[in-house]
Amino acid sequence: MKELRERGLYRLPDGAELVASPAARGGGYALYDPQVWKRYGLPDYQIDVKGRLNKMGESTRWSAEDLIDTGQTAA
């Protein structure tokens, strides 16, 4: 699976920007809307250990490989 930067800002192919954070358990990552990240809310997406993006437990068409690193880091 592609390694993501902690607090790195990534863009999905549809233009949505998300903050990456290592998942608390089970490996993978959690991806947050930047505004939700600031409020410590729930993630919009989870990336499993195989690199698949899931939203609310449902598979999406994207994988970690589809994320584009913007080079920015969330505060």
C-alpha positions in Angstrom: 0.0 0.0 0.0 1.1 3.5 -0.7 2.5 5.3 2.3 0.8 8.5 3.2 2.2 11.5 5.2 0.6 12.0 8.6 -1.6 15.1 8.3 -0.8 15.3 4.6 -3.4 16.9 2.4 -4.4 14.7 -0.5 -6.8 15.2 -3.4 -9.1 12.6 -4.8 -9.7 12.5 -8.6 -13.1 14.2 -8.1 -11.3 17.2 -6.5 -12.1 16.5 -2.8 -9.2 17.3 -0.5 -8.7 15.1 2.6 -6.3 15.0 5.5 -4.6 11.6 6.1 -4.0 10.1 9.6 -2.8 6.6 10.5 -5.7 4.5 11.6 -5.9 3.9 15.4 -6.2 0.1 14.9 -5.9 -2.4 12.2 -3.5 -0.5 10.0 -4.4 1.7 7.1 -5.4 5.3 7.3 -8.3 7.5 8.0 -9.1 10.4 5.7 -10.8 13.6 6.9 -12.4 16.6 5.4 -10.1 19.5 6.4 -12.8 21.2 8.4 -13.8 18.0 10.2 -10.1 17.4 11.0 -9.9 20.7 12.9 -12.9 19.6 15.0 -11.6 16.0 15.7 -14.7 14.6 13.9 -15.2 11.3 12.2 -13.3 10.4 9.1 -14.9 10.6 5.6 -13.0 7.6 4.3 -11.0 4.7 5.7 -8.1 3.1 3.7 -7.7 -0.6 4.5 -4.4 -2.4 4.6 -4.8 -3.4 1.0 -5.1 0.3 0.0 -8.8 0.4 -0.8 -10.9 3.5 0.1 -14.1 2.8 2.0 -16.8 5.3 2.9 -19.1 4.4 5.7 -18.0 0.8 5.4 -18.8 0.6 1.7 -16.1 0.2 -1.0 -15.5 3.1 -3.4 -13.9 3.0 -6.9 -10.7 4.5 -5.5 -7.6 3.2 -3.9 -4.7 4.9 -2.1 -2.9 5.0 -5.4 -5.5 7.5 -6.7 -4.7 10.1 -4.0 -2.6 13.1 -5.2 -0.3 14.6 -2.6 -0.9 18.4 -2.6 2.4 18.9 -0.7 0.5 20.7 2.1 0.2 19.6 5.7 -2.7 20.2 8.0 -2.1 22.1 11.2 
